[in-house]
Structures are given as structure tokens and as C-alpha cells.
């Protein structure tokens, strides 16, 4: 969803120092890079950026920070306008519509097991990092025998899938 279309009169976010540099280089080297793919252009700009003096990089980044301060002030003012409020309502409507029409997939046995184990961890008030929890749950799943896994497979088969809303 393009917010720029919904908020055409809103302030424009400034380009970072690097992206401003890329835009300048794109203009200077237009003949040289016109046949390159976007990925190859990005690689070329990256090499050129690494060759730029630190003072020039600092200047570009300083300009960016100054423009960001102005942008943030303009956004504070703009957020109080009716145009902004209407645009945000439109964005929410589109997002909600997309979520309503999304078809939910049936979870598999492993997903149901994971959900159950996460709930157990919450009940026991275990504070574990997400990655560590996944590893722990995965290990438990691998340790289950076929009979215990069958319980979750049956639950998955019986799981009702949400219908697509129109």
C-alpha cells in the first residue's frame, strides 16, 4: 500500500546521506549505468561510497539529520490535519479488509505442539529468549514417541479452518 498516494500533501522524508549520494551518482553516471541491473548499480554505488572521504560522508549525513529534524516537525503538524486522519483511516480499512479476507491455514501437528509448549512456558513464567525456546521445544518434539505425536496429528486433522469472509 502506497502511503504517498493516500497522503499526497504530507511532508516527504529526506534521503539518508548514502541514498542522496546514490541519487547524485545516478545523475552523473546515467550513461555508464543505464545498462546495469538495479543490483549491479547498487554494487557500483557501494564501491563508490566506500571511496568517498569521511568528511564528505559526514557532511551528507549532517544534512540528512538537519532535514530529518525539519521533517519531524512538519510531521507533528501534519498529523493534526484532517487529511492525515482520513488517510490513516483509509489505511486501517484496507489493512482490516485484507486481514478479513485472508484464509487461515490449518496448523500442523508440530505447530499445535509448539503453541501448547509456549503456553506452558508462560504459565510457569519461564523467561526464555524466543530462539532458545524454539530449540527447547524442537528438542522435546524430537523426543516424543510416535504415539504422543499421533495425538497432535489427530488434533491437527480435526482443527476447523476459518472460512474466507467476503
Helices and strands as residue ranges (DSSP letters): H 3-6, H 17-28, H 30-33, H 38-50, H 54-78, H 82-101, H 109-123, H 130-143, H 146-158
